[in-house]
Amino acid sequence: MQSTKLKSIMAIALSSAMLFATAACGTSDKADDGTDSAKGSDAATITSYDVSSVEKDDTIAALLPESVTKDGKLTIGTNPSYAPAEFLDADGKTQIGYDMDLARAMGNIFGLETEIVSSNFDTIIPAIGSKYDLGIAAFTITKERMESVDFVSYFTAGMGYAVATGNPKNVDENDLCGLNVAVETGTVEEEAINKTAKQCKADGKKDITIQSSKQQTDATTAVVTGKADVFFADSPVVGYAIAQTDGQLEQLGKDFDEVPNAIAIKKGDSQTAEAVQKAMQKLMDDGTYTKILQHWGVESGALDKAEINPAVE
C-alpha cells in the first residue's frame, strides 16, 4: 500500500502510466472556490471548468479550411502528464487541465467536436497537419520549433526547479554539476539542462546525470522518491506539483526565463492559424479565458492578446 505522503503524486503517475498503449510559473494563485473548483487535495479528483456555455461563432468558424472541418472534429494532440496544464482525470482516460478546457472552448467556437489524443510530448509536433489539427501541450515557443510549426500564443510561463522539502541534498540552483536532474523528454528544460551538462564537462566539473522521462509525472516522482535530486519544468507545473505532494517538495529559487506558451499549427496553414488566434482572442475578450485560468489557479500567466508567431529570443 502506498504511503499517504505519496498519495497525490502517485495517483497522477499511475494514471499517466496507462498511456503506454496510446499515448511546458510557479504560482501563488489559488484555485477559485466556485462550483467547478477543486475539492480536496488529490489532483485526480479535480474537475474541468464547464465550457458548455461557449457557443459557435460562425464568422470565426468559417475561417477554418476544409482540411480541418471535413470530419466534423477538431483533433488535438497533447501529453497529459503536465498538471495543471494537461493531465488525466480519475478515470485514467479523460484529459483535464487549463489547456484542455481552452481546447474544448475553442472547439465549441468552431462548432466542432473536440477530440483530444494522448501522446508522448516529443511526438506531437511532427504529427501536426497529419494526425492532429493542433498541438496543445504547454508548448514553449522557440525558434527551432517555429521552423516546423506555426504558433498562436495564449499564456506565459517561466521555468523552475523543485527539490525535496528542506533541500536535504543542498542543491544550488546556480551549480547543478554532479547532480541527478529529472526532466520530461522533448521539453525546453531538457534542452537547457543538456547545455548545462556540456558546460559542466567543459569546466572540468562533475557530470550531470540527466533523467529524461516521457511523462512529467515520472520526473516529479523521481524527486519525491529520492531517485533524482531536482526536477526542472515549466513553473506552473512546479507550483502545482508542490501543492499536490503533501509537503514533500519545495521550489528551489525563483521562476526565470518567462516565455509564451502557444498552440502549435501546421506550418504555413494561415487559415487555421487565423481561426485559432481569433477564437483564443474571443475567449480572452469575453472573460471565459480568465475564468478558466482562475479555476486552475494560474491566472498570473494570463495574456491579454493572442498572437500568431510572436517574436522570441
Secondary structure, 3 states (H helix, E strand, C coil): CCCHHHHHHHHHHHHHHHHHHCCCCCCCCCCCCCCCCCCCCCHHHCCCCCCCCCCCCHHHHCCCCHHHHCCCEEEEEECCEECCCEEECCCCCCEECHHHHHHHHHHHHHCCEEEEEECCHHHCHHHECCCECEEEEEEECCHHHHCCEEEEEEEEEEEEEEEECCCCCCCECCECCCCEEEEECCCHHHHHHHHHHHHHHHCCCCCCEEEEECCHHHHHHHHHCCCCCEEEEEHHHHHHHHHCCCCCEEEEEEEEEEEEEEEEEECCCHHHHHHHHHHHHHHHHHCHHHHHHHHHCCHHHECCCCCECCCCC
